[in-house]
Amino acid sequence: MKFKFKIQSFQTQVVNDVIACFEGQIKNKETYNLGSGPNRKFEGFEKGFRNSELKLTDSEILENIKKVQRRQNLPLSQKLDDFTIMNSKGERKPVQPSYKKQAAEACKVHLDIEMETGTGKTYCYIKTIFEMHKLYGWSKFIIMVPSIAIREGVFKSFQITADHFTENYGRKARFFIYNSKSLHELENFSSDAGINVMVINIQAFNARGKENRRIYEKLDNFQTRKPIDVIAGTRPILILDEPQKMEGKATMGALPKFTPLFILRYSATHRTLHNCV
């Protein structure tokens, strides 16, 4: 059965607002050596593709964010790390220094996208992925979710929208669920030049079980590499679905290990506010 999707104007606006935050970014592709991690350029035969670095300065990104916020009548961010949290009285207060430190260790750009339940949140961030690839050349994305149930729902959304986005953009996205026992998927994620999306639930990297720790271990069946190092080498863009459920110490402490280019947070009920667009 083939699904037909009617593109809503407000969904297009949501996508455009996120894209506008990076206006001026040069479209480019970068490669790296799959056996050497993210700090060396390709020198051998194991070539991997990664997202090109942000070419914009912090002030340019902040000004882009402010332009979007002005259009949407949102509070203006004064700094890229101008984060707040709701206290027990329902008042917005600055986050704890420890949270700001953890966020900064992950990346310098954090964007919040608020969407009500049932308004096509997943559709919007899938469309954003295609737009970012078209305009900026970025091709490595990780959808991070708080539970297996949400993970399965996201994966299903990629399946049922695949033909729709192929018709609209003339290309397919390769998507898969991270599994420490199916490392060939991760190999393809890093070595393929097209749009690649990994869907992962936080238990796969923040739990203490033996299988959950494999992501941090050198594996004989993975050329003695650590899966996390191969992931980090791609400089992925992280998309957090329901981020308010992923602010625990273990998850926040793990985010820097992915070395994300930047983080997008999608929710109807943000607990911590970053740069709202």
C-alpha positions as CSV (number, residue, x, y, z in Angstrom):
1,M,0.0,0.0,0.0
2,K,1.4,3.4,-1.0
3,F,0.7,6.3,1.3
4,K,0.0,9.8,0.0
5,F,1.1,12.8,2.2
6,K,-0.3,16.3,2.1
7,I,2.4,18.8,2.9
8,Q,1.1,21.2,5.5
9,S,2.3,24.9,5.3
10,F,3.2,25.0,9.0
11,Q,5.3,21.9,8.6
12,T,7.2,23.5,5.8
13,Q,7.7,26.6,8.0
14,V,9.1,24.5,10.8
15,V,11.6,22.9,8.4
16,N,12.6,26.3,6.8
17,D,13.2,27.8,10.2
18,V,15.7,25.1,11.2
19,I,17.4,25.4,7.8
20,A,17.6,29.2,8.1
21,C,19.7,28.9,11.3
22,F,22.6,27.7,9.1
23,E,22.2,30.2,6.2
24,G,25.5,30.9,4.7
25,Q,26.9,27.4,5.3
26,I,29.0,26.2,2.4
27,K,27.9,22.9,0.8
28,N,30.7,20.4,1.0
29,K,31.6,16.8,1.7
30,E,34.5,15.6,3.8
31,T,36.2,12.2,4.1
32,Y,38.2,10.6,6.9
33,N,40.1,7.4,7.5
34,L,37.7,4.8,9.0
35,G,40.6,3.1,10.8
36,S,41.9,6.3,12.4
37,G,39.0,8.1,13.9
38,P,37.8,11.7,13.3
39,N,41.2,13.5,13.5
40,R,42.9,12.3,10.3
41,K,42.0,12.9,6.7
42,F,41.7,9.9,4.4
43,E,45.2,8.4,3.7
44,G,44.4,4.7,2.8
45,F,41.7,2.7,1.2
46,E,39.1,2.7,4.1
47,K,37.4,6.0,3.2
48,G,34.5,7.2,5.3
49,F,32.3,10.2,4.7
50,R,31.5,12.7,7.4
51,N,29.5,15.9,7.7
52,S,31.5,19.0,6.8
53,E,32.3,21.3,9.7
54,L,30.3,24.4,10.4
55,K,31.9,27.3,8.5
56,L,29.8,30.0,10.2
57,T,31.1,31.8,13.2
58,D,29.3,31.6,16.5
59,S,28.0,35.2,16.0
60,E,26.7,34.4,12.5
61,I,24.8,31.4,13.8
62,L,23.4,33.3,16.7
63,E,22.2,36.1,14.4
64,N,20.6,33.5,12.1
65,I,18.8,32.1,15.1
66,K,17.6,35.5,16.2
67,K,16.2,36.2,12.7
68,V,14.1,33.1,13.0
69,Q,13.0,34.0,16.5
70,R,12.0,37.5,15.5
71,R,9.8,36.1,12.7
72,Q,8.2,33.7,15.1
73,N,7.9,36.2,18.0
74,L,10.0,33.9,20.2
75,P,12.3,35.1,23.0
76,L,15.6,36.1,21.6
77,S,18.7,34.1,22.5
78,Q,21.4,36.3,23.9
79,K,24.1,33.6,23.6
80,L,24.3,30.2,22.0
81,D,24.3,28.7,25.5
82,D,21.5,30.8,26.9
83,F,19.7,27.8,28.4
84,T,16.9,27.9,31.0
85,I,14.8,25.4,33.0
86,M,11.5,25.5,34.7
87,N,11.7,25.7,38.5
88,S,9.1,24.4,41.0
89,K,7.2,27.7,40.8
90,G,6.8,27.5,37.1
91,E,9.4,30.1,36.5
92,R,12.2,30.0,33.9
93,K,15.7,30.1,35.5
94,P,19.2,29.6,34.1
95,V,20.3,25.9,34.0
96,Q,22.8,24.6,36.5
97,P,26.5,25.2,35.4
98,S,27.0,21.4,35.3
99,Y,24.3,21.1,32.6
100,K,25.7,23.9,30.6
101,K,29.1,22.3,30.8
102,Q,27.8,18.9,29.6
103,A,26.0,20.6,26.7
104,A,29.1,22.5,25.7
105,E,31.2,19.4,25.7
106,A,28.7,17.8,23.2
107,C,28.6,20.7,20.7
108,K,28.2,24.5,20.6
109,V,24.8,24.7,18.8
110,H,21.6,23.4,20.4
111,L,18.2,24.1,18.8
112,D,14.7,23.4,20.2
113,I,11.8,22.8,18.0
114,E,8.4,22.7,19.7
115,M,5.7,20.8,18.0
116,E,2.4,19.6,19.5
117,T,1.7,15.9,19.5
118,G,0.0,14.8,16.3
119,T,1.3,17.6,14.1
120,G,3.8,15.6,12.1
121,K,7.0,16.0,14.2
122,T,8.7,13.0,12.7
123,Y,7.7,14.0,9.2
124,C,9.3,17.4,9.8
125,Y,12.6,16.2,11.0
126,I,12.8,13.7,8.1
127,K,12.1,16.5,5.7
128,T,14.7,18.6,7.5
129,I,17.3,15.8,6.9
130,F,16.6,15.9,3.1
131,E,16.7,19.7,3.0
132,M,20.0,19.8,4.9
133,H,21.5,17.4,2.5
134,K,20.3,19.3,-0.5
135,L,21.4,22.7,0.7
136,Y,24.5,22.0,2.9
137,G,25.6,18.5,1.9
138,W,25.2,17.0,5.3
139,S,24.4,13.3,5.1
140,K,25.0,11.7,8.6
141,F,22.1,11.9,11.0
142,I,21.3,10.0,14.3
143,I,17.8,10.0,15.6
144,M,18.0,9.4,19.4
145,V,14.9,8.3,21.3
146,P,14.2,7.4,24.9
147,S,12.6,4.0,24.4
148,I,12.4,1.0,22.1
149,A,8.7,1.7,21.4
150,I,9.5,5.2,20.1
151,R,12.4,3.8,18.2
152,E,10.1,1.4,16.4
153,G,7.6,4.1,15.6
154,V,10.3,6.4,14.1
155,F,11.6,3.5,12.0
156,K,8.1,2.8,10.7
157,S,7.7,6.5,9.8
158,F,10.9,6.3,7.7
159,Q,9.5,3.2,6.0
160,I,6.1,4.7,5.1
161,T,7.5,8.0,3.9
162,A,10.4,6.6,1.9
163,D,8.6,6.8,-1.5
164,H,7.2,10.2,-0.7
165,F,10.6,11.7,-0.1
166,T,12.2,9.9,-3.0
167,E,9.6,11.5,-5.3
168,N,10.2,14.9,-3.8
169,Y,14.0,14.9,-3.6
170,G,15.1,12.4,-6.3
171,R,17.1,10.3,-3.8
172,K,16.6,7.8,-1.0
173,A,17.8,7.9,2.5
174,R,19.4,4.8,4.0
175,F,18.0,4.2,7.5
176,F,18.5,1.5,10.1
177,I,18.2,0.7,13.8
178,Y,21.5,0.5,15.6
179,N,22.3,-3.0,16.8
180,S,25.7,-3.9,18.3
181,K,25.5,-7.3,16.6
182,S,24.8,-5.9,13.2
183,L,28.0,-3.8,12.7
184,H,27.9,-4.0,8.9
185,E,25.1,-1.5,9.1
186,L,27.4,0.9,10.9
187,E,30.1,0.2,8.4
188,N,27.7,1.3,5.6
189,F,26.6,4.3,7.6
190,S,30.2,5.6,7.7
191,S,31.4,4.6,4.2
192,D,28.3,5.5,2.2
193,A,28.2,9.0,0.6
194,G,24.5,9.4,0.5
195,I,21.9,10.3,3.2
196,N,22.4,7.9,6.1
197,V,20.2,7.8,9.3
198,M,20.8,5.7,12.3
199,V,17.9,5.3,14.8
200,I,19.1,4.5,18.4
201,N,17.4,4.3,21.8
202,I,19.4,5.6,24.7
203,Q,19.6,2.2,26.4
204,A,21.9,1.1,23.6
205,F,24.7,3.3,25.0
206,N,23.8,4.4,28.5
207,A,22.9,1.1,30.2
208,R,25.4,-1.1,32.0
209,G,24.6,-4.4,30.4
210,K,27.3,-6.3,28.5
211,E,25.6,-5.8,25.1
212,N,25.0,-2.1,25.8
213,R,28.7,-1.6,26.5
214,R,29.8,-3.0,23.1
215,I,29.5,0.4,21.5
216,Y,32.5,1.5,23.6
217,E,34.7,-1.6,23.2
218,K,37.2,-2.6,20.6
219,L,35.6,-5.5,18.7
220,D,37.5,-8.2,16.9
221,N,34.7,-8.5,14.4
222,F,34.9,-4.8,13.7
223,Q,38.6,-4.6,12.8
224,T,39.4,-3.9,16.5
225,R,37.6,-0.6,16.3
226,K,35.1,0.8,18.8
227,P,31.7,1.4,17.2
228,I,31.5,4.8,19.0
229,D,34.7,5.9,17.3
230,V,33.4,5.1,13.8
231,I,30.1,7.0,14.7
232,A,32.0,10.0,16.1
233,G,34.2,10.1,13.0
234,T,31.1,11.0,10.8
235,R,30.4,14.2,12.9
236,P,26.7,13.3,12.9
237,I,23.8,15.7,13.4
238,L,21.9,14.5,16.4
239,I,18.1,14.7,16.4
240,L,16.6,14.1,19.9
241,D,13.0,13.0,19.8
242,E,11.3,13.7,23.3
243,P,14.5,15.2,24.7
244,Q,12.9,15.9,28.1
245,K,13.1,12.2,28.7
246,M,16.8,12.1,27.9
247,E,18.3,14.6,30.3
248,G,19.7,12.0,32.8
249,K,23.3,12.1,33.8
250,A,24.2,8.9,31.9
251,T,22.7,10.2,28.6
252,M,24.0,13.7,28.9
253,G,27.4,12.4,29.7
254,A,27.4,10.1,26.7
255,L,26.4,12.8,24.1
256,P,29.9,14.2,23.7
257,K,31.2,10.8,22.7
258,F,29.2,11.0,19.5
259,T,30.9,14.3,18.7
260,P,27.8,15.8,17.1
261,L,28.0,18.7,14.7
262,F,25.0,20.1,16.4
263,I,21.9,18.9,18.2
264,L,18.2,19.4,17.3
265,R,15.6,18.7,20.0
266,Y,12.0,18.0,19.0
267,S,9.2,17.9,21.6
268,A,5.8,19.3,22.6
269,T,6.9,19.6,26.2
270,H,10.5,20.8,26.5
271,R,11.8,20.8,30.0
272,T,15.1,22.6,29.4
273,L,15.0,25.4,26.8
274,H,18.0,26.0,24.5
275,N,17.6,28.1,21.4
276,C,13.9,27.9,20.5
277,V,13.2,28.2,16.8
